[in-house]
Amino acid sequence: MADLSGAVWRKSTRSDNGGASCVEVAKNLPGIVGVRDSKDRPGPVLTFEPDAWRAFVDGIKAGELDLPR
């Protein structure tokens, strides 16, 4: 389990519903990126290797994960 005690969390600018459906990301930790639900801060945290997180974000930006219309 990753040590997240020094995590600096920031809310996604893509969160919707006035903050009701928010994702928070911590990218300041060595070797991992943490992702959590802001409504359940003590709950589970997903962790990713920085390269995997970057590929995921790049894929979103490129529209690779868009739902069919």
N, C-alpha and C positions, 0 to 999 in steps of 0.2 A: 504494500500500500504506500502510495506517495505521501510525503510530508507536505501538507498544504497550509501549514500554520503561518507561513509568510506570504500567502497569496494576496495579491492586490486585485480585487474583482472590479470589472467595469461592465456596465449594462450594454447590451447590443443596441446599436442605433436602429436596428431593424425590428426591435420589439414592437408589438402592436397593442391595441386596446388600452392606450394610455398607461401602459406599464403592467397591465394585468397578465400578459403572456410574455414574460421576459426571460432571456438567457443572459447569464453573466459569464464572462471569460476572464481567466487569469493567465497572463502570458509572461509574468515576471519570474517564474520559477525555472531553475536550471534543468533543461532536458525534458520538461513536460508543459503541456497547456491544459489547464483545468476548465471544465465547463459545468455549470450548474443552473438549476431553476431558481430564480430569485425569490419565488414564493415558498421555497423549501430549502432555505440556506443550510440548515444542519443536515439535510438529506444527502443522497448520493451525489457524487461528483464523477463525471466522466473525465478520463485523462487520455491525452494523445501525445505522441511524439511531435515535436514542432514541424517536421517535414510533412507528416500525415495531416496535421491541422491546416497547414498552408495549402496543400493539395485540395483539401475539402473546401476551404474558402475560395480558392481559385475556381474550382468547379462550380460553386454556387454563382460566382460572378459571371462565369461564362454561360450560365443558363443550363448546364448539364443536368441539373436536378429539378428543373421546372416540370410541373405536371402538364400533361397534354391538354390542349384547349378543346 
